[in-house]
């Protein structure tokens, strides 16, 4: 009991073995296969509903009310007592452009050009990229490279801006919303299972451990029927 009293509820005592971040995608419904037929809305509507629900916290008005505008391109270091509430930077869904669901409320699914969101796992105190924003790229994991002909990334060129880091933990960083990278698969081979790997790239990032499919990368399958 005395030893427990010495532990901080805000910051882990030992962080010398914190591994590089893993990643996750949205929508995530039934495993890592996103399969639908463009001509059958019932097959893709659940993905659209999942995206709309997930991005509700990123609505521009919500972010403007809860969070502040930060300086892009640099870490947002906040001092003071570790128990003090930390400010969070705005991440507006409008930054996701064609994958925001604002102009196209179906996120491209009705056109056979689905948007998928990539989120980096939260690690208290972690500063990814050692001063250089971590980027995302996607490729065919197995099969012909021509099965994946075009992917657009938002915001910008598909990077996680430094201003969203470090993360200070759920007790003090109460309004923190994780930054996202949207991947817009605008030209994927139809009526075919396309195995895709999307990876983080940057200093200190590990994305080639075969025994861990979520460490610095994620593998999923797209099956888009007409």
Secondary structure, DSSP 8 states (H G I E B T S, - for coil): -HHHHTS-SSS-S--TT----BEEEES-SSSSEEEEETT-HHHHHHHHHHHHHHHGGG-HHHHHHH-B---TTS-----S-TTS----B---GGGGGGGSSSS-TTTTGGGT--EEEEEE---BT--GGGGS-EEEEEEEEES-GGGEEEEEEESTTTEE-GGG--B--TTT-TT----EEEEEEEEE-SSSEEEEEEEEESTT-----TT-TTBSEEEEEEEEE-
